[in-house]
Amino acid sequence: MIKFGTGGWRAVIGDDFTKANIQLLAKGMCDKMKAEGVADKIVIGYDRRFLAKEAMQWAAEVFAAEGITALLVNKSSPTPLIMFYTMVNELPYGMMVTASHNPAIYNGIKVFTKGGRDADEKQTADIEAYIEKINQDDVKEMDYDEALAKGLIQEIYPLNEYLDNIIAAVDMKAIRDAGLRVALDPMYGVSDTSLKTILLTARCDIYTIHDRHDTLFGGKLPAPTATTLRGLQNCVLDKGCDIGLATDGDADRIGVIDDTGRFLHPNDILVLLYYYLVKFKGWHGPVVRNLATTHMLDKVAERFGEKCYEVPVGFKYISAKMTETDAIIGGESSGGLTVKGHISGKDGVYAAALLVEMIAVTGKKLSEIYKDIEEECGSIFMEERDYKFSHEKKAAMTKTLMEEKKIPELPFEIDHISYMDGCKIYFKNGGWVVTRFSGTEPLLRIFCEMPTAEEAKTVSEIYEKFLDL
């Protein structure tokens, strides 16, 4: 049962995430690459999760047996590094062993295509189709040391190339001149070396927590949220830091604590960076967001005569739309974003460096910059809720929402309804509500954004009762 979601294939370790399935997936990739005539090289990386390095090596042994050279990043590394290497070396595919921000009992594999992009639905469906044709006896493997000796497995560590690319894109002089104090929380993941190298080069004073290797992630979800970043909040306030930066387990998502100790929602981070790129760096171009991400981006775009584009959830849609529209930034409310000129996928390390640059260049605190944005563009309030469900409950909700297309009685005038990804209702007052099933976790999610916090809460509660959650 190897099925890809919006963030790759993820499974519980020892349940579906097994050596047999990992090598089955690798064999499927080999068959796909051979059919496409690109069976030369593939780069593979891994993060700090349990069995991640071993999984990378098990996959590499299959590629080697099929005559495809596996370039293995031989230290735990950020997912964006693998995407970057795939892009700059013009490889047809790359793979990363990670379950990103999922609980510690999960692991998984992300697949990247030419240009370092997240594999889209067509690509992942192709991989699944190739896998379905394989018998387990068809899967061959070459001994790791033998493959290493033959050059079919090569161990590499291209971190400097990746970091130099970020350093060249950021105003390091402005950061050095600002003398900033920065708190870091890698969340026991892979961003520690990368972020420290960049910020120490820029002469920042750094205070780090949760940097050791812990496959249980300190007993918490390795996702930067208001709940999981309380330690970072304390560090920012105790040390008088200008900003607190956190990344999820594989460093493709970011979390931020501002100078007042307030957790900045990923929506706020996107808004801040788009505003900064347009107003202070003088960039021109649209922004791309998914349908569950704040419409405050629309307000900022309108303020500067630009356009905001909406796509389904999944970063592959963000990157594809950015290329199509020449957008300067794109992102999701889950904490992933990318900027024009960098990789075509999420990068928490680059986003962190850009936020530090923003503080240095503007000479303002994050809290001050966001107040400026609200004064110029207005404000909006979001309510987010997650619900677990049984298999039977999911079937019932799917029938109600997507087949029968029923909606509850709502106290606001509806403009239109979209079923592009889940069910999203757009209100004439500028607000909206979306209900959709997560593509990475067994959850139903409700996102609602309205002119007031009370209205957002009201609509969410109405949906909660309507679906008997």
C-alpha positions in Angstrom: 0.0 0.0 0.0 2.2 2.8 -1.3 0.0 5.8 -1.9 1.3 9.4 -2.3 -0.4 12.3 -0.6 0.2 16.0 -1.0 3.6 15.7 0.7 4.9 12.4 -0.7 4.4 8.9 0.7 4.2 8.7 4.5 3.5 5.6 6.7 3.9 4.4 10.2 7.4 2.8 10.8 7.2 -0.9 11.0 3.7 -0.9 9.6 3.8 0.2 6.0 7.2 2.0 6.2 9.3 -1.2 5.9 12.5 -2.2 4.0 10.4 -4.2 1.6 8.1 -1.2 0.7 11.0 1.2 0.5 12.8 -1.0 -1.9 9.5 -1.6 -3.8 9.2 2.2 -4.2 12.8 2.4 -5.4 12.2 -0.4 -8.0 9.2 1.5 -9.2 11.3 4.6 -9.6 13.9 2.6 -11.5 11.3 1.2 -13.9 9.9 4.7 -14.5 13.3 6.3 -15.1 14.2 3.5 -17.6 10.9 3.9 -19.4 11.6 7.6 -19.7 15.2 7.2 -20.8 16.7 9.0 -17.8 18.1 6.1 -15.9 21.5 7.7 -15.1 21.6 9.3 -11.7 19.4 10.2 -8.8 20.2 12.1 -5.6 18.8 10.9 -2.2 18.9 12.5 1.2 17.5 11.9 4.7 16.6 13.7 7.8 16.9 12.8 11.5 14.0 10.4 11.8 14.3 6.8 13.0 15.5 4.5 10.1 15.9 7.5 7.7 19.6 6.9 6.9 19.0 3.1 6.6 16.0 3.7 4.3 18.1 5.9 2.0 20.7 3.2 1.8 18.2 0.4 1.2 16.7 2.4 -1.7 20.2 3.1 -3.1 21.0 -0.6 -3.1 18.1 -1.1 -5.5 19.1 1.7 -7.8 22.6 0.3 -7.9 21.4 -3.2 -8.8 19.5 -1.6 -11.7 22.6 0.2 -12.9 21.4 3.7 -11.8 24.0 5.8 -9.8 22.6 6.9 -6.4 24.2 10.1 -5.1 23.7 9.9 -1.4 23.9 13.0 0.8 25.8 11.3 3.6 24.7 13.5 6.5 21.1 14.3 7.7 20.1 17.4 5.7 17.3 19.8 5.0 14.8 18.7 2.3 15.4 22.0 0.4 19.1 21.0 -0.1 18.0 17.9 -2.0 15.6 20.0 -4.2 18.4 22.5 -4.8 20.9 19.8 -5.8 18.3 18.2 -8.1 17.8 21.6 -9.8 21.3 22.9 -10.2 22.6 19.5 -11.4 19.7 19.1 -13.8 18.9 15.6 -12.5 15.7 14.0 -13.6 14.7 13.0 -10.1 15.6 13.3 -6.5 14.3 11.6 -3.3 14.2 12.6 0.4 13.5 10.2 3.2 11.3 12.2 5.6 7.8 12.5 7.0 8.3 16.2 7.4 6.2 17.5 10.3 4.3 14.2 11.0 4.6 12.5 14.4 7.7 10.5 15.2 6.2 7.1 14.5 6.0 8.1 10.8 8.6 8.2 8.1 8.2 8.5 4.4 9.7 9.5 1.0 9.3 12.7 -1.0 10.0 12.6 -4.8 11.3 15.6 -6.7 11.3 16.0 -10.5 13.5 17.9 -12.9 14.0 21.4 -11.7 13.8 20.3 -8.1 10.0 20.5 -8.0 7.7 18.4 -5.9 6.3 15.5 -7.9 2.8 16.4 -9.0 -0.2 14.1 -9.0 0.5 12.8 -12.5 4.0 11.9 -11.5 3.1 10.2 -8.3 0.2 8.3 -10.0 2.8 7.0 -12.5 5.1 5.9 -9.7 2.2 4.1 -8.1 1.3 2.4 -11.4 4.8 1.1 -11.9 4.9 -0.2 -8.3 1.7 -2.1 -8.8 3.2 -4.0 -11.7 6.1 -5.3 -9.6 6.4 -8.6 -7.9 8.5 -8.6 -4.7 10.8 -11.2 -6.3 11.6 -8.7 -9.1 13.3 -6.4 -6.6 17.0 -6.9 -6.6 19.6 -5.2 -4.5 23.4 -4.8 -4.6 25.5 -4.9 -1.4 26.2 -1.3 -0.3 29.9 -1.6 -0.1 30.1 -3.4 -3.5 28.0 -0.6 -5.0 30.2 2.0 -3.4 33.3 0.4 -4.8 31.8 0.3 -8.3 30.7 3.9 -8.1 27.0 3.0 -8.4 26.6 4.6 -4.9 28.5 7.9 -4.3 28.4 9.7 -1.0 28.3 13.5 -1.3 27.7 16.5 1.0 26.8 19.6 -1.1 25.7 21.8 1.9 28.2 24.6 1.1 26.8 25.0 -2.4 23.3 25.3 -1.1 24.3 27.8 1.7 26.4 29.9 -0.6 23.3 30.3 -2.9 21.2 31.6 0.0 24.0 33.9 1.3 24.4 35.4 -2.1 20.7 36.1 -2.3 20.4 37.8 1.1 21.7 41.3 2.1 24.4 40.0 4.5 25.9 43.5 5.0 22.6 44.9 6.2 22.3 42.0 8.7 25.9 42.4 9.9 25.4 46.2 10.4 22.2 45.6 12.4 23.8 43.5 15.2 20.7 41.3 15.7 20.0 38.8 18.4 18.3 35.6 17.1 16.9 32.6 18.9 16.8 29.3 17.0 14.8 26.2 17.5 15.6 23.4 15.0 13.0 21.2 16.8 15.6 18.4 17.0 15.6 18.4 13.2 18.1 19.2 10.4 18.3 23.0 10.2 20.7 23.7 13.0 24.0 23.7 10.9 22.5 25.6 8.0 20.9 28.4 10.0 23.8 28.8 12.3 26.3 29.0 9.4 24.3 31.7 7.7 23.6 33.8 10.8 27.0 33.5 12.2 28.4 34.6 8.9 26.2 37.7 9.2 27.5 38.2 12.8 24.2 37.7 14.6 24.2 36.7 18.2 22.5 33.3 18.3 20.8 31.4 21.1 19.8 27.8 20.2 17.5 25.3 21.9 16.5 21.7 20.9 19.5 21.2 18.6 20.4 17.6 19.6 19.5 14.5 17.6 16.3 13.1 19.0 14.2 10.8 16.8 11.3 11.3 19.2 11.5 15.1 18.7 11.4 15.8 22.4 8.0 14.0 22.6 6.4 16.7 20.6 5.1 17.1 17.0 8.1 18.4 14.9 5.8 21.2 13.5 6.4 24.8 14.4 3.1 25.8 16.0 2.0 28.1 18.8 1.8 25.0 21.1 5.2 23.5 20.2 7.2 26.8 20.2 6.6 27.9 23.8 10.2 27.2 24.6 11.3 29.4 21.8 9.0 32.2 23.0 10.6 32.0 26.4 14.1 32.1 24.8 13.2 35.2 22.8 11.9 37.1 25.8 14.6 35.9 28.2 17.4 36.8 25.9 15.8 40.0 24.4 16.0 38.6 20.9 14.8 40.4 17.8 13.3 37.3 16.4 12.8 33.6 17.1 13.1 31.1 14.2 12.0 27.5 14.1 11.8 24.9 11.4 10.0 21.6 11.2 11.7 18.2 11.1 13.1 18.4 7.6 13.4 22.3 7.5 11.1 23.0 4.6 8.6 24.8 6.9 9.2 27.8 9.2 7.8 29.1 12.5 8.4 32.5 13.9 8.2 34.3 17.3 8.3 38.1 17.0 10.1 40.5 19.3 7.1 40.6 21.7 7.1 36.9 22.1 4.0 36.4 19.9 3.8 33.4 17.7 3.4 34.5 14.1 1.0 32.4 12.1 2.4 31.2 8.8 -0.2 33.4 7.1 1.4 36.4 8.8 4.9 35.4 7.7 3.8 35.2 4.1 2.1 38.6 4.3 5.2 40.2 5.9 7.5 38.8 3.2 5.4 39.7 0.3 5.0 43.2 1.7 8.7 43.5 2.2 9.6 42.2 -1.3 7.3 44.7 -3.0 7.7 47.8 -0.8 11.3 47.6 0.4 13.1 45.5 -2.2 11.1 47.0 -5.1 10.1 43.7 -6.7 7.0 43.6 -8.9 4.8 40.5 -9.5 1.9 38.5 -8.2 1.7 36.2 -5.2 0.4 32.6 -5.1 -1.4 31.0 -2.2 -3.5 27.9 -1.7 -7.2 28.1 -1.0 -6.8 27.7 2.8 -4.3 30.5 3.1 -5.1 34.1 4.1 -6.8 36.5 1.8 -4.7 39.2 3.4 -2.3 38.5 0.6 -5.0 39.6 -1.8 -5.3 42.8 0.1 -1.5 43.5 0.0 -1.4 42.6 -3.7 -4.3 45.0 -4.4 -2.6 47.7 -2.4 0.4 47.6 -4.7 -1.4 47.0 -8.0 -0.6 43.3 -8.1 -2.6 40.1 -8.3 -3.1 37.1 -6.0 -3.6 33.6 -7.5 -5.4 30.8 -5.7 -4.5 27.1 -6.1 -5.4 23.7 -4.4 -3.5 22.6 -1.4 -0.1 21.0 -2.2 3.1 22.9 -2.9 3.4 21.4 -6.4 0.5 23.7 -7.3 2.1 26.7 -5.7 5.4 26.2 -7.6 3.6 25.5 -10.9 1.5 28.6 -10.7 4.5 30.7 -9.7 6.3 29.6 -12.9 3.1 30.2 -15.0 2.5 33.7 -13.6 6.1 34.8 -12.8 5.0 35.3 -9.2 7.6 36.6 -6.7 6.4 34.6 -3.7 4.1 31.7 -3.0 3.1 29.8 0.1 0.7 27.9 2.3 -0.8 28.5 5.7 1.0 25.3 6.9 4.3 27.2 7.0 5.8 26.5 3.6 6.9 29.2 1.2 9.3 29.9 -1.6 10.6 33.1 -3.3 11.3 33.7 -7.0 14.9 33.0 -8.0 15.3 30.2 -5.4 14.2 26.6 -5.5 10.7 25.7 -6.7 9.7 24.2 -3.3 9.4 25.1 0.3 12.5 26.2 2.1 12.4 27.2 5.8 16.1 28.0 5.9 15.9 30.6 3.1 12.7 32.0 4.5 14.4 32.4 7.9 17.4 34.3 6.4 15.0 36.6 4.4 13.1 37.5 7.6 16.3 38.4 9.4 17.2 40.6 6.4 13.8 42.2 6.6 14.4 43.3 10.2 17.8 44.6 9.3 16.9 46.5 6.2 13.7 48.1 7.5 15.2 48.9 10.9 11.8 47.9 12.4 10.6 45.1 14.7 8.4 42.4 13.2 5.5 43.7 15.4 5.9 47.2 14.0 6.0 46.1 10.4 2.8 44.1 10.7 1.1 47.1 12.3 2.1 49.1 9.2 0.6 46.5 6.9 -2.7 46.5 8.8 -2.8 50.3 8.7 -2.3 50.2 4.9 -4.4 47.2 4.0 -6.9 46.6 6.8 -7.1 43.4 8.9 -8.8 40.0 8.7 -9.3 37.2 11.2 -8.9 33.4 10.8 -10.2 30.5 12.7 -8.7 27.0 12.2 -10.0 23.7 13.5 -8.8 20.1 13.0 -10.9 17.0 13.6 -10.0 13.3 13.7 -12.6 10.8 12.4 -13.3 7.1 11.8 -13.4 5.5 8.4 -17.2 5.5 8.5 -17.3 9.1 9.6 -15.1 10.2 6.7 -17.3 8.4 4.2 -20.4 10.1 5.6 -18.8 13.6 5.5 -17.5 13.0 2.0 -21.0 12.1 0.9 -22.5 15.2 2.5 -19.8 17.7 1.4 -18.6 16.4 -2.0 -21.4 14.2 -3.4 -24.6 15.8 -2.2 -22.9 19.1 -1.9 -24.8 20.2 1.1 -23.9 23.2 3.2 -25.3 24.5 6.5 -27.5 27.6 6.9 -25.1 30.5 7.2 -25.8 34.0 8.5 -23.8 35.7 5.7 -24.6 36.2 2.0 -22.8 33.8 -0.2 -21.0 35.0 -3.4 -20.0 31.6 -4.8 -18.9 28.1 -3.9 -15.8 26.2 -5.2 -15.1 22.4 -5.1 -11.6 22.7 -6.4 -10.2 21.1 -3.3 -12.8 20.3 -0.6 -15.7 22.8 -0.3 -14.9 26.5 -0.1 -17.6 29.1 0.4 -16.9 32.7 -0.5 -19.0 35.4 1.2 -19.9 38.8 -0.2 -18.3 40.5 2.8 -14.9 39.2 1.7 -14.8 36.3 4.2 -14.7 32.6 3.4 -14.8 29.1 4.9 -13.2 25.9 3.5 -13.7 22.3 4.7 -11.3 19.7 3.3 -9.5 16.5 4.3 -5.8 16.7 5.0 -3.6 15.1 2.4 -0.9 14.3 4.9 -2.8 13.3 8.1 -6.1 11.7 8.9 -7.9 14.9 9.7 -10.8 17.1 8.5 -9.8 20.7 8.5 -12.0 23.8 8.7 -10.5 27.2 7.9 -12.5 30.3 8.1 -11.5 33.9 7.6 -13.9 36.8 8.3 -13.8 40.6 8.9 -14.1 39.9 12.7 -12.8 37.1 15.0 -16.3 36.6 16.3 -17.7 36.0 12.8 -15.0 33.5 12.0 -15.7 31.6 15.2 -19.5 31.6 14.5 -19.1 30.1 11.0 -16.7 27.4 12.2 -19.1 26.4 15.0 -22.0 26.2 12.5 -20.0 23.8 10.4 -18.9 21.8 13.4 -22.6 21.2 14.4 -23.6 20.6 10.7 -21.0 17.8 10.4 -21.6 16.5 13.9 -17.9 16.8 14.8 
